Amino acid sequence: MTTHYNGGIGKYGEPEPGLVAGYHFDEGTGTTTSDYSGEENHGTIVGATWQESTIALSVTYVYDVAVTRLVATPAMVQIGDTVYINVTVKNLGNATETFTLTTNYGGYAQVETITNLPPGNETMFYYVWDTTGEETCFHTISALASPVSGETYIHNNFRSTGVRIVSLIPQPATVKVEPSSILGIVRGSFEVNVTVNDLDAYWDMVGFNIKLYYNTTLLNATGVSIGDFAEYFNLTYQVKEEINEEESYVWIAYMSDPTKERTSPFGSGTLATITFLVTELGEGNFTLNDVKLAAFGNATKWCIPYSLNIDYMTVDGRIETKFPMFGDINFDGTVDIFDIVAACMAYDARPGDPNWNPYADIAPEFGIIDIYDIVTITFNYGVSDP
């Protein structure tokens, strides 16, 4: 078998969707022809020879250059801070191209000449913008790749993004799990607070969204309540609280009433309190995730009429569980008068009674709280957790 090949002239564009195998037969040597579909179904040539074609082959050229990426960071800066700009251009056609890239930011127009960019190749450019002397509010950054001869699709030649320049950016707030380290007693309950700390009033916080992940092997989440900070600053106009045992998180989301005048939240306080029941021995973590603190969209201050995310840091927590001391009915680490009172309040109670306390049933006959339970607690009176 003899086949003609095109000697490498006219590389092709992207393979069509769903293509299982495709061959250009343009290697010119060897016994393998490459599959251009991306499926790696390369072919083996058997009983054939390569011969340079004397036939004029018709090649369809595609002319297409594009700005494939334009990123400016950070998205909000204080006057005098630096903005870093990254622009990527790519040759999406199948012909080598020469063209220009014009990037506009502030009062600058940066022009680059890209020479002989091969098909499929890309080039990146980096710019540093010192915002000293710039006016506050929203600034548009744009990048334009000049259309090349024969290019018909020019919508991807242009990209734009924006940066807000403001007079002041407050320090980030901190979202914490408190207490950060907890010693939980098996069969006992405890509370974890999710707090906001050092929130600057300049942010004009209007709400928050937080997921707290925990170890469902050790703990059951039994309740969520609104914290004093959220209540005081009226962040409870719309409330979302969800315990998701399957995905091991508690979701808390509150927001303020946008129609009412209010004081901008500031300082530190509790956003929400979560109650957990310890079920097993072990160690685990409380992990803050999907945290969003939303600020008021003040068009004068933040240059936008909609909300934005407040900068924040997070501090996670941990849990270590253990069995309670014998006789420590209320799990406070000491056998004392409070444990005796707790057992007395359940005296003569059996399972199912309103005052039944299973933690006070520590001596035979089990299934009833009686004098033997009280005596056993008294015998351990004064013992503390080391």
N, C-alpha and C positions, 0 to 999 in steps of 0.2 A: 504494500500500500504506500502510496506517495501522497503527502498533503502539503499544501502551500501555507505559509504563515506570513504575518504582516511585519515581521522584523521589529516588533515592539512599538510600531507606530499606532497612536490612537488608543491610549488607555481608557478604560471604561469607567462610568460612574458607579454609584452604589448599586448592589444587586437588588433585584426586585423582591418584595416580601414573599416569603414562602418558598423561595428557590431552594431546591435540595442539592443540586449540583450544577455547575456551569464551568465551561472550559473555553479559554481564548485560543489555545494551541499557538502561543506566540513565544514559547521558550527557545525554539531554534535548535536545541541540542538535547541529548539525553533520552531516557525512556519514560519520563514522568511528565504529566501535564497537570498543572495546579488547578484545584477547584476554587473559583473566586466567590462562591456562595457564602463562605464562612463556615460551612458544615464539615470541612476537612475531608471531603470525599474525593481525594486526588485519584487521577487515572494513571494506568500503566499502558504505555504504547508498545504493542507487540507486532512485529513484522512490518514496520513502516520506516520510512526514511524522511529526513527533513530536507526541504529544498526551498531556496529563496524564491519567492513568487515574482514572476514577471508580469503578473496581472495587476493593473491599477486597482487597489482596493478602496472602496468608499468608506470613509471614516466619519462618524457623526461626532462632532465636538460639542462639549457642554461648557459654557462660559459662566462661571458663578463664583464670585468672591463674597465673603460675608464677615461681619463682626459677630463672632460667636459668644463673646463674653465681655461684659463691662461691669466691673465691681469697684465701688468706692467705699472705703472703710476709714473710720467709723461713720455710721449714718447720721450721727448728730455730734457736733463738736462745738466747743466754746471758741469765741474769737481768738485767734492766735495759735490754735492747735493745728496739727498736721492731718491732712487727708491723703490716704494712699490709694492710687488709682491703678487698676490693672485692666488692660485691653488685649483681647486675643482676636486675631484675624485668621481666616482659614480659606484655602482654595478648595471649594467644593466641586469644581469642574474637572475636566480631564485634559485641560491645556495649561501649559506654564503661563503664568500671568505676572504682569508688572502693573502696580497701581499705587495710590496714595491713601494714607489714613490720616484723618483730621480729628483730633480730640480737643473738645472745648471744655474748659472749666475756669471759673472765675473770669478774669479778663484775658485768659490765655487761649491761643489756638495752636496746638502742637501738630505739626505736619511731618509725617514720616513717609518715606518712599520705600515700598517693598518691591524688590527687583527679582524677577525670575523665580517666583514661588511655584514649586512643582505641585502637581495635582495631589490633593490629600494632605498637604503640609500646612502647618500653621506657624504663626509668629506672635510672640507676646511682647507687649510694651508696658513699662512701669513709669508712673509719674508721681511726684511728691508735690502736694499743694500746701503752701504755707498760707493760712487764712488771715494772717495779720492784716488789718485794715479793711477787711471785707465787711459788707453790710450783713446784719442779722437777717434771718428768715431762710426760706427755701431757695437753694441753688441747683440748677439743672446741669448735669454733666452729660455730654453726648460724644459719640464716636461714629464717624462716617467713613466707610470704605468707598472710594470712588468707583463707579461702575466701569467695567472693562468693555472693550469692543465686543459686540455680539451678545452681551449679557441682557437677558430679558426679564429675569426675576430679580428685582432689586430691593424687595421688602426686607431682606436680611442684611442689607448693607448698612443699616443704621440701628443703633441702640442708644438708650438714654437711661439715666438713673438720677437720683437726687441726694443731696446732703443738706441737713438743717444746720445752720450756724446760729448759735444762741449766745446770749450775753452771760449766762451762768448755767452750769450743769452741777447739781448737788451731788454730794458723795453717795455711793450706793447704799441702800439699806441692807440689813442682814435678816434672813429668815432662819430661825433655829428650831430644833427639837429640844424641848426643855422638860424635865432635866435631861441632860445629854447622856447620862449613864444611869441606868435603872437596875435595881436588884428586885426582881419579881418573885413572888411566892406562888408555887404551884397551888392552884385552886383559889388563889386570891386575885383581886382586881387592883388596878392602878390607873392613873391618868397621865397622859402625855399632852403637853401644850405645844402648839405650833405658834411661834411668836414672831413679830416683826420688831426690829431693833434699829434705833438711830435713823428713823425715817424723817427726812427733811420735808417741812411743810411746803417748800417750793415745788415739790413734785405734784401736788394736788392729786393725791391718790384717790381713785374712785372705786377700786375693787381689786380682788385677787382670785387666783385660781391655783390650787395646790393639790398634788397627789403625794400622800405619804405611804410608802411601801413598807411592809413588815413581814415577818416570818410566820406564816399561818400554821406551821407545825408546832410552834411554841405558844401562839397567842390566838385568841378570838377577839376581834373588835366588836364591842357591844353597844357603842353609842357615840354620837358626835353632838357637841353643843357649841353655840356661838360664843366667842371670846369677848372679854370686856372691851378690848380695843375696837373690835368690829362694831359692837353695840354703841359705844360712846360716840363714834364718828359716823354713825348711821350708814354702815356698809352692808345693811341687811335688807335692802329693798327687794332684791332678788337673791334667793338662797338656793344653793345646790349642795346637798350632802349625800354621799353614797358610800356604802361599805361593799366592796367587791372582793369576796373571799376567794373566788376562782382566780382572779388575777393579783390578789394579795395587796390591795391598796385601799386607802380611804381617800375619797375625793371631796374636796371642800372648795366651793366657789361662792363668793358673795359680791354684791355690788351695791352702790348707793343709789338713791333716787335722784335722777338727773334733773328733775323739775323743782327740787327744793334747794333753798340756800343752806349752806353748811359750812362748818369750819374745816379747813384743809387738814387732814390727818397728819400728826407729827409725833415724834418720840418713839416710845417702845410700849408694847403690850401684847396681849394674847389675841390671836386671830380666831383660834378654835381650840377646843379641848376634846380629846378622844379618849374613851375608856376602853381598856383592854382587860381580858381575863386570861390568866396564865394557865396553860393546859399541859405543858410538858417541860421536862428539864432540858437545858441547853443554852446556847448563846446565839444572838442574832443582831441584826441592825435595823434601825429606822432610817429610811432613805427618802429625802425630799426630791421630788421629780416633777416635771411639767409645771414648774413654778412660773407664774406670771403675776406681776404687780402692775396694775394698769393706772396710768396717770390721766388727769383731765386734759382734754384736747383744747387747750387755750391757744387760739390762733395768734394772739399777740406775743405770748411768752414762748410757745413751742413752734410757731410758724405753721401749724396745721390745725384744722378744725375737728380732728378726730383724736381718739386716745392713742397713747403710745406706751411701750413697756418701760417700767422703772428699772434702772440698773440695780442689781442685787447680788448678794453672796449667800450661800447656804451653809448651814452647820448641821450635820446629821447626828443621829443618836445611836445608842446601843442598849441591848437588854441582856441580862444574865438571870436565869431562873434557878430556883432551888426549892427543896421541900421545906415546909414550915417547921419550926421547933415544936416539940411535943407540948401541947397546952397553950400554944400561942394562937388563940382563937381569932384574934383580929389582925394577925400577921404584921404587927408593928415591930417585931424583933425582940420583944420582952414579954415574959409571962408575968402579968400584974393584975391589979384589981379590975381593970377594964375587961380582961378575959373572963374573970369570974362573973362579972356583971352580965357579959354577953351570954354566958352559959345559963345563968339564972333566969334571964329573960326567955330562954327556950325551955325552961324546966318542965318536965313531964310531957314535952312535945314529941310527936312521932312524925315520920315522913308523911307529907300531905297536909299537916297542920299549918296554920298561918304563921306561927312563930317557930317553926322547925328550922334548926341551924345544923346542917350536917357536919360543920367543922367543930362543933362542940361535942359530938358523939365519938369520944376517944377511948371509952372504956366499956368492957362488957357489963351488962347485956347490951349489944348494939341494937340500934333501932329505936332507942328511947333516950332522952336526956334525963339523967337521974342523979342521985347523990354520989354515985361512983364516978361520974364524969366530973362533978364539982370537986371531989376529994383529989382526983388525979391532977386536975389543974392546980389545986392548992399545994400539992406535993412538989410541983415544979416552980412554985412562986419565986420570983426574983431572978430566974434564969434569963440571961440575955444572949443574943447572937454575938459571938466573938468578933 
